[in-house]
Amino acid sequence: MFVFDRNPDVVAEVLEQAGGACGICGKNAPFARASDGTPYLEVHHTKPLAKDGDDTVENAVAACPNCHRQQHYG
C-alpha cells in the first residue's frame, strides 16, 4: 500500500473555497466538526494520486462523505 505525502495547504484551500458545500452534489456539509465547528467535508482528488494525479487545488474538490464514497466505490 502506498502512502502519499499530502499538502495540508491544499486541503485547507479546497475546504475554504467550498464554503461549506459539496462540490459534487452542491448540498451543505452534513454536519459540523466537533473539534472546531467547521463544516465536515472531505477532499477528493479528481485524478487519484495513485494514478499520478497532482496534490493541487486544481485537482481536488470538497465532497460530502456520501459523494466521496460514491466517487471511489459507486
Rosetta blueprint (number, residue, H / E / L):
1 M L
2 F L
3 V L
4 F L
5 D L
6 R L
7 N L
8 P H
9 D H
10 V H
11 V H
12 A H
13 E H
14 V H
15 L H
16 E H
17 Q H
18 A H
19 G L
20 G L
21 A E
22 C L
23 G L
24 I L
25 C L
26 G L
27 K L
28 N E
29 A L
30 P L
31 F L
32 A E
33 R L
34 A L
35 S L
36 D L
37 G L
38 T L
39 P E
40 Y L
41 L L
42 E E
43 V E
44 H E
45 H E
46 T L
47 K L
48 P L
49 L H
50 A H
51 K H
52 D L
53 G L
54 D L
55 D L
56 T L
57 V H
58 E H
59 N H
60 A E
61 V E
62 A E
63 A E
64 C L
65 P H
66 N H
67 C H
68 H H
69 R H
70 Q H
71 Q H
72 H H
73 Y H
74 G L
